[in-house]
């Protein structure tokens, strides 16, 4: 009789096919991203405007239902000193009335109608016109300051109801602030910014109350890089749709 082979044949295992990449493609970024809270951006704005105007008090970040977010600057009504610049003043004492008889008459007339309300000065207009969101500037470049300059009352003691009166200027564009704070050029190339609100974060004010605070993504890119990006995305260029 023949011998029985009890050996079990083993199945040869397959070696997985792998590839190793020796040289990778450089990851060239089109932009830089900085993450800030709206409170941090406001503090940077405070440093900027406090160095310009003696009556600058502070600012706050505002979300809008009808447009992009803006920042509102607040000014106090302290006594004016010679040799310093102020953003707001009363109509009767404002230097923007000039020496013209008609202008002075109008200033006093405005004071009689509106009382001790403060208005933006010519110095204030010169500076803040450059920071306003485009939706607050008319096509001819003029600004209706009466719509964005108004009284602001801060409750300094919620229990006793005491309040402090200020004047506020609304409509400041966070993007324009970025140009002034972080720079307009780098290595001879012009920069551009985009400010994106990503959500709210918890914050508490001096009185222990919840104060609005938002997470911001600030994107900075060179204008030339932006042009290249737009071309990649097909803006202003016709293509066949086939990538070869």
C-alpha positions in Angstrom: 0.0 0.0 0.0 1.1 3.6 -0.7 1.9 6.2 2.0 -0.7 8.8 2.9 0.7 12.4 2.9 -0.7 14.2 6.0 1.1 17.5 5.3 -1.2 20.6 5.1 -0.4 22.9 2.3 0.0 26.5 3.6 -1.4 29.4 1.5 1.1 32.0 0.6 0.2 35.3 2.0 0.1 38.3 -0.4 2.3 41.2 0.4 0.4 44.5 0.1 1.4 46.8 -2.7 2.9 50.0 -1.3 4.5 53.1 -2.7 6.9 55.4 -1.0 7.0 59.0 -2.2 10.6 60.3 -2.2 9.9 63.9 -3.2 6.8 65.8 -2.1 5.3 68.9 -3.7 6.0 72.1 -1.7 2.9 73.4 0.1 2.8 77.0 -0.9 0.2 78.9 1.1 -2.0 81.5 -0.5 -2.8 83.3 2.7 -2.1 83.6 6.5 -4.8 83.1 9.1 -4.8 84.8 12.5 -7.4 83.8 15.1 -8.6 86.6 17.5 -11.6 87.3 19.6 -13.6 90.5 18.9 -12.6 91.8 22.3 -8.9 91.4 21.4 -9.4 93.3 18.1 -11.2 96.0 20.0 -8.2 96.3 22.4 -5.9 96.7 19.4 -8.3 99.4 18.1 -8.1 101.1 21.5 -4.4 101.5 21.2 -4.7 103.0 17.8 -7.5 105.5 18.4 -6.4 106.5 21.9 -3.1 107.7 20.4 -5.0 109.9 17.9 -7.9 111.4 19.9 -7.8 112.7 23.5 -11.5 112.0 24.0 -11.4 108.4 22.9 -13.0 106.1 25.5 -13.2 102.7 23.9 -15.2 100.6 21.4 -17.4 97.5 21.1 -18.0 94.9 18.3 -21.5 94.7 16.8 -23.1 92.0 14.7 -25.6 93.2 12.1 -28.6 91.4 10.7 -28.5 93.5 7.5 -24.8 93.5 6.7 -21.3 92.6 7.9 -20.1 93.1 11.5 -18.8 96.5 12.5 -17.1 98.3 15.4 -18.5 101.3 17.3 -16.1 103.8 18.8 -17.1 105.7 22.0 -15.9 109.1 23.0 -16.1 110.9 26.4 -17.1 114.6 27.0 -14.1 115.6 29.1 -12.8 119.2 29.0 -10.8 120.0 25.9 -7.2 121.1 26.1 -5.2 123.2 23.7 -2.8 121.3 21.4 -4.8 118.0 21.5 -7.1 116.5 18.9 -10.8 115.6 19.6 -13.2 113.5 17.6 -16.4 115.0 19.1 -17.5 118.4 20.4 -20.6 120.5 21.0 -21.9 122.5 18.1 -21.3 125.9 19.7 -17.7 125.3 20.6 -16.6 123.0 17.7 -13.6 124.3 15.8 -15.2 123.0 12.6 -17.6 126.0 12.7 -14.7 128.1 11.5 -14.7 131.9 11.3 -17.4 132.2 8.7 -20.4 134.1 10.1 -23.0 131.8 8.4 -21.2 128.7 9.7 -21.2 130.0 13.3 -24.8 131.0 13.0 -25.8 127.5 11.9 -23.7 126.0 14.7 -25.5 128.1 17.3 -28.9 127.3 15.7 -28.1 123.6 15.9 -27.2 124.0 19.5 -30.5 125.7 20.3 -32.4 122.9 18.6 -30.5 119.9 19.9 -29.2 121.1 23.2 -25.8 119.9 24.5 -25.5 117.0 21.9 -22.0 116.4 20.7 -21.1 116.1 17.0 -18.1 114.8 15.1 -15.4 117.3 14.5 -13.6 117.9 11.2 -10.6 116.0 12.7 -12.9 113.1 13.5 -14.3 113.1 10.0 -10.8 113.1 8.4 -9.8 110.0 10.4 -13.0 107.9 10.6 -14.0 108.4 6.9 -11.1 106.1 6.1 -12.3 103.4 8.5 -16.0 103.2 7.6 -17.6 100.2 6.1 -18.5 100.9 2.4 -22.2 100.6 3.1 -22.0 103.8 5.2 -20.4 105.8 2.4 -22.5 107.1 -0.5 -21.5 106.7 -4.2 -20.2 110.3 -4.3 -17.9 109.6 -1.4 -20.0 111.6 1.1 -20.9 110.3 4.6 -24.2 111.1 6.3 -22.6 111.6 9.7 -26.0 112.3 11.4 -26.9 108.6 10.8 -23.8 107.1 12.5 -23.0 109.7 15.2 -25.3 109.6 18.2 -25.5 109.7 22.0 -24.5 106.6 24.0 -25.3 105.9 27.6 -23.4 103.4 29.7 -25.0 102.1 32.9 -22.1 102.3 35.4 -24.2 100.8 38.3 -27.1 98.5 37.5 -28.5 98.6 41.1 -28.6 102.4 41.6 -29.2 103.2 37.9 -26.4 105.7 37.5 -25.3 106.3 34.0 -22.5 108.0 32.0 -23.2 109.8 28.7 -20.9 109.5 25.7 -21.0 110.0 22.0 -20.6 107.0 19.6 -19.5 106.7 16.0 -20.8 103.5 14.3 -19.9 101.7 11.1 -16.2 101.1 11.5 -15.0 98.3 9.2 -12.9 95.6 10.9 -11.1 95.0 7.6 -10.0 98.6 7.4 -8.8 98.4 11.0 -6.6 95.4 10.0 -4.9 97.6 7.4 -4.0 100.1 10.0 -3.0 97.6 12.8 -1.3 94.9 10.8 0.0 96.8 7.8 -0.8 97.5 4.2 2.4 96.1 2.6 5.0 93.4 3.2 8.3 93.1 1.2 7.0 95.7 -1.2 3.8 93.8 -2.0 0.3 95.1 -1.1 -1.7 93.1 1.3 -5.5 92.4 1.6 -7.6 91.2 4.6 -10.8 89.4 5.2 -12.5 89.2 8.6 -14.8 86.2 9.2 -16.9 85.8 12.3 -16.9 82.1 13.2 -19.1 82.1 16.4 -19.6 83.5 19.8 -17.4 82.9 22.9 -18.2 83.5 26.5 -17.0 86.7 28.1 -17.9 88.6 31.3 -17.7 92.3 31.9 -16.8 94.2 35.0 -20.2 93.6 36.6 -20.2 89.9 36.1 -22.7 90.0 33.2 -22.3 88.2 29.9 -20.7 90.5 27.3 -20.8 89.7 23.6 -17.5 88.3 22.3 -16.9 86.5 19.0 -14.2 84.3 17.5 -12.7 85.9 14.4 -10.7 84.4 11.6 -8.6 87.1 10.0 -7.1 86.1 6.6 -4.2 88.0 5.2 -2.9 87.5 1.6 -0.8 89.3 -0.9 -2.8 90.9 -3.7 -0.8 89.1 -6.4 -1.5 85.7 -4.7 -5.2 86.6 -4.6 -5.2 87.3 -8.4 -3.6 83.9 -9.0 -6.2 82.2 -6.8 -9.0 83.9 -8.7 -7.6 82.7 -12.0 -7.4 79.1 -10.6 -11.0 79.4 -9.6 -12.0 80.5 -13.1 -13.0 84.1 -12.4 -12.6 86.2 -15.6 -11.1 83.3 -17.6 -12.8 80.8 -20.1 -11.8 77.2 -20.1 -12.8 73.9 -21.7 -13.4 72.1 -18.4 -10.7 69.5 -19.2 -7.6 69.6 -17.1 -4.6 68.4 -19.2 
